[in-house]
Amino acid sequence: MTGTSPSNNGITGFRWLDKGSLVQVDCVDDNDSEGIFTDERTSPKNIATTTINDELKIATDGAAIVYSIAYDRDAAVIGGGHAADGAMWFNDGAKCWCSSKYYFKRAPKWLESYNLTNINTLAEGNINENITDLALKCVEVNGMGSDYITDMLSITYDAKVPIKDDKLDKEKLLDKYVRIDKELDRLTSMIESRIGKSNVLFIITSTGYCTEAEVDYKKFRIPYGTFRMDRNANLLNMYLGAVYGQDKYVESCFYNQLFLNIKEIEQKRINTSELLSRAQTFLMQLSGVANVFTSKNLLLSGDKNSSKLRNWYYPNNCGDIVIELLPGWKLLNEEKFQHYTSKESLMPFPLILYGANFTAEEISTPVTIDRIAPTIAKAIRIRAPNACSASPLY
C-alpha cells in the first residue's frame, strides 16, 4: 500500500520491541485510540508514509470513500491507511466485527446492525464468507462507486491453516484456496452487477507464502543447529563487561536483534562505534552465525550483502545489532519463547489487474511488491505514495 520498503514506511513486522519501554508492541497499537467492540487500542499512526488510499483521499480533497476489511487487525488498519473512513477486523473473543475510535466517534449503525443480524453465523470457520458479506454491505450502505469520484475498498481474505503435530494440512490449505476463489467470484460478480464492469478495477495479490511446518534437518542429514539468543546475549554482555567494566550493555533482545543500553554507554563516554565493532567481531565467532550487522552498517553501508536488511531496517523500531544465521539454523530465545529457522528463498506472488476496460494480457515485466502502489496510482490517475520511487508496470 505504501509502494516502499519498511526502511521508509516503518512497518518492520507484525510486532517489534519498543525502544523506550523494551516491551513488545503490535504494529498498529495506539493507546490514544479506543476500540469499538474490542479492548484493543488501534490506529495507523506507526505507518511513516502515505499509502495509496491516503493519496486518493488527498487527490479528491477527502471526497473519496475509503474502507478496509480484514480478519486480522494489522491487515485491516494498514490496508486502510491514515485517512480511511473506516477499518474493520474480526474480534475472535466476542465473535463480532470491530473497529477503532480513530475512525468513528461511535460504532456505525450499519456495522452494529450487521453484527446483531449475523450473530449466529460469525465464526472463524466461515470468516471469508463473512468478509465478503461485510464488504458488500459496506459498498451498499456507503454508496461506494455511485458517483464520478473514485472510491477504494481494501479487503484481505484469510488463508491461514493451523499446523498440527509439526505438519501442514495440505488438504485444508487447498480447501481454503478453493473457498477463497469462490468468495472472489461472489465479490467481483456482485460489485460488477451493482457498479458496472467498466466502472470498477480489481487488484488481486497475495503475500506469496504461508506458515510452514518445522523441518527435521537431522533426519535428512542436513546441516543444522540451534542459536540460543538469550544465552549468547548474556555472553556478549560479559565480554563487553570485561572490556569496558561490568554493566548491562545489552538491554534486551527480540528475535535476531540486540538492543544496547546506548544511554548508559554514552554516559560512560565509551565510543559507540568502537563498542559496536567489538560486539560484531565477537558475535561473528559464534556457531551458526552467517553475518552480523550493526545499526551503523545498515544506515551507512551500500554493501550488497546488507541490501535486503537495509530495506527492512528502520532505526526507531529495530535493534542496534542484527544477527543473520546460516540456513537451517534455528534461533531460540527461551526467556521470550521466540524461535524461527533461518532460510532464504524466493517468494513468488500473484498480481492480477481486472476490470475498468483493461485488455487481457500477460505482463512479463519482473514485479516487486513496491511496484503495485504506483501501478494502481497510474490506473486511477493520482499521485503515488510519498515514499514510493518505483515505476508502474505499464
N, C-alpha and C positions, 0 to 999 in steps of 0.2 A: 504493500500500500504506500510505502514511502519512496520506493524506487532507489533505495540506497542501502548501505550496509549498516550493521549495528554500531560501527565506529562513529557513524554520524547520527543515526536515529536513536541510539541509546538503549535499544531493547536487545540486550545481550543474551537473554534466555528467558525461560518461564519465570525464573526467580534468580535472585542474587543476594549477596551479603551487603547489607547497609554499612557503609564505612564508618558512620558515626556511632551507631549503636552495636555493630557487629551482630545484628540479628538478621536472619533470613527473611526477605520480603518478596512478595509476588510482584510481577512486573506492572500490574495495574492497581496495586494497593494505593489508597489515598485516605488518610484518617480524616480529612476535611469533608469528605463526600459520603453521606449516609446512604445506606442501601434501601431499596424498595422491595419488600417481600424477601429480604435477606439481611443478615447481620454484617455481611461483607461491605467494607467501605472501599469504594472503587471510583477511579476516573482514568482518563488517558494522559494525565499530566506528565508521565515519565517518557512519553514519546517526544523526542527532542526536535523533531522536524514536522513539516506539514505532511499530510497524506493526500492521496488523490481525492478523497472525499472533502477534505478541507479546501483544496483548490477549487472544487466545484462550488462550494459554498461562497468562496471569495469571488469567483467569476460571476455568480448570479446575485451578488450582494445579499446573500442569505436566503434567497427565494427558493433554491433547490431543496427538495425534501430528501433527507438522508437518514437511513436507518441501518442497523446491523443486528443480525440474529445468529446465535451460535449456541451449541451445547455448553462449551467452556467459556468462562468469564473473560479470559485474556483474548480469545479469538473474537468475541463479540465487541469488546472495547477497542482493541487495536483495529479491527475491521471498520469501526465507525469513525475513528479519528477524533480530533479535538472538537470539531464543530458540528458533529452529528446531532440530529434531533432526538435520537434515542438509540440505545443499545440494550438488547435483552439476552439473557442467558438462563440456563436451567438450574434451579435450586434443587439438588438431589434430596436434601433433607426434608424440605417442605413439599416436594413434588409440585412445583409451580414455576412459572416464568418470572424472573425478577429483573431489577434494573438498579439504577443509582439516581440519587437526587442531584447529581451533576447534570443530568439531562432534564429531569422533571421535578417540579415542586412536590407533586404527589403522583401516585400511580395513575396513568391514563385510564379512563373508564373502559376503553376497548380491551386493554390488557387485563384489567381486573375481571371484566366480563368473560374473557376467554378462559382465564384460569378457573373461574367458577363453573362455566359451562362444560369444561373438559376435565374436571377434577378426577373423574374415574378412568380417564384414558391417558393421563400424563404419567409416563413411566420411562425408565432408562431403556427398556427393551424396544420401545417403538419411538425413540426420540427423533429419528429423522423424519418420520411421518408428521410428528408434531411441529418440527421445524418448518416443513412445507406449509402446513395448515396456518401457523402463525405468520409466516411470510406473506401468504395470500391475504390473510386478514389485514395485515399491515398495509399492503398495497391498496386494498379496498377502502379501509377506513380513512386513510390519509390522502386518498385521491392521487396516488403516485402515477405519473405518466398521463395525467388528464389535461395537461396544457402544453404550451410550446417550450417550457423550461425543463431542462434535463434533471431527472431525479436519480438517486442511487440507492440500491438495496444490496448490502453485503450479507451473504449467507455462508455459513460454514457448517457442512454436514459432518457428523461424527463417524469415523471409520475405525475406531479403536476396538480391538478384540483382546480380552484378557488372556494372559499367559498362565497356563496351569501345568504344574509339575515341570517347569522349565521348558514347556513345549507350546508353540504357537498352533492353535487350532485352525488349520488352513481351510477346512470346510466352512467354518464360521466366518472366516475372513472373506471367502468367496461369496457366501450368502449375503454378507454385509454390502459388498460391492454391487451385487445384483439388486439389492433393495435400494441402494443409493441411486443406481441407474433409473429405477422406476420412479423415484421421487424427483429426479431431474426431469424426466419426461413429463410428469404431472405438473411440475412447477412451470416449465417452459410453455407447455400447451395452454395452461390456464392464463398465464400472463399474455401470451400472444393473442389469445381469443379476446382478452379484455382490452389490450392496448393496440394490437395490430403488429404483424410480423415486421413491417418496415419501420416501426417506431420503437423497437427495443433491441438492445445489444446485450448478449450474454457472454461473459468472460468466465471460462471454467478452467480451474487449475487445481493443483494439489501440492502437498508438502513433498511428495515423492518417496516417502519412507513410512514405515510403521515400526512399532516396538518389536524387537526380535528376541527370541529366546536365547538364553546363555548357551554358548558352545563349549563342550568339554574338549578343550585342545589336548589335554593329556591323553585322552583316549585315542586320539589320532596321531600322537607323537609330534605335535606341532609345538614350536617354542612358545612358552607361556610363563607367567609369573604373577606375583601379587606385590604391588607397591603400596605399602601401608602409609597413607598420607599423614595421619596424626602422629605416628611414631617418628617418621622422617622429619616432620616439622619440629618435633622436640629435639632431634639430633642436630638440626640446623641451629636451633636456639642455643644449644650447649656449645656448638662450635663458635658461634658469634660471641658468646659469653667468654670463651677462652681468649678470644682476640681482643675484645673491647671492654671486658669486665662484665660480671654477672648482671643480667637484666632480662626483661621479657621483650626481646626484639621481634619475635613472631607472635602477633596478637591472636591470629586465628587463621583457619584455612577453610576453603569452600571448594569442594571437588578438587580440581588440579591447580587451584590458585592459593597463594600465600599472601596474607595481609600483614605488613610490618607495622610496628609502632613508630611511625615516622616522626610524630611529635616528640617522643622520648629520644629518638636518635638525634634529632636536631638540637634538642636541649643539651645533650651530652657533647654537642659540637663534633659529632662524627661525620665524616664525609659520606653522604648518602650514596653517591655514585660508586665510591670505593667499596662500601658495605654490600651494595647490590652485586658488584662484580665478584666479591669473595663468596657471597651466597650462591651465585650462579656456578662458579667453579666447583664449590663443594657438592652441590646437588647433581652436577653432571657426572660425578664419580659413583653415584648410587646405581644399583642394579635396576634395569628396566627403563632407565631414562634415555630418551632419544634426543631431547633438546630442552634447554631452559631459556626462557625469555624474561627479561626484566622490563619494567614499565618504560625505562629509558630506551631499550632496544626497540620496543613496539611503537613508541611515539616518534622516534627519530630515524630508525633504520629503514633502508629500502631493500634490505636483503630478501631475496626470493623465497628463502626458507620460512620467513616470518610473514609473508604477504597475506596468507589466509588468516592468521591470528591478528594481524594489524587491521584487517577489515572487520574483525569481531571486537577488537579491544576498545572499550570506552572507559577512560580512566575513572570516572565518577562511580562506576558500578563494578569495576574489576580489580583484582588483586595486584600487588606490586611485583609479584613473581608468578609466572605461568609455566607449569611443567608439562612437557609433551612426552608421553610414554611410547615405548616400542609397540608395534602392532601385536595384539594377542595378550598384552599385559593388562591385568585388572587393577584399577585403582580402588582402594578400600580405606574408608575412614570409619573406624569402629565407634568413635566418640559421637559422630553425627549421623551414623547409619547411611552413609553415602557410598555408592560404588558404581562403576561402569567399566567396560572393557574397551581398550583403545583399538580403533581401526580407522582406516581411511578408504573410502570408496565413493564412486560416482553415484549421485542421487538424481536419476532422471525424473522429470516431472512433465505432465501433460499441460498444454496450453491450447485452449480452443476458443476462438472468437466466432460467434454465431449470431446471425440476425442483422438488422439495420442495413439491408441490401449488400452485405459483404458477399463477394464472389467466392464460391467454394474453390479452395486451392490448398496445397501443402507447402508451407514455407520452410525452406531448407536452411535458413539463417540460424546459426547457433544461438540458442536462447539462454540467457541467465536471468535469475529472478528479478534483478534490478531493471530489466527492460520491459516488464509488464506495465508498470505505472505510466511511463512515457507513451507507451502504445495506446493505453486507454485514454490518456490526455489528448493525444492527437485525434483519436476517433471521435471524441466529443468536443473537440476544439477548445480546450482550456490549457492553462499552463501546467507543466509537470510539477511535482512537489519540489520544495525549495532546496533540497539537498540532493536532488536527482541530476546526475550528469550523463546518464546512459541515453542512447539513441532509441527511438521507437523502431519496431520491427518492420515497418513498411513506410 
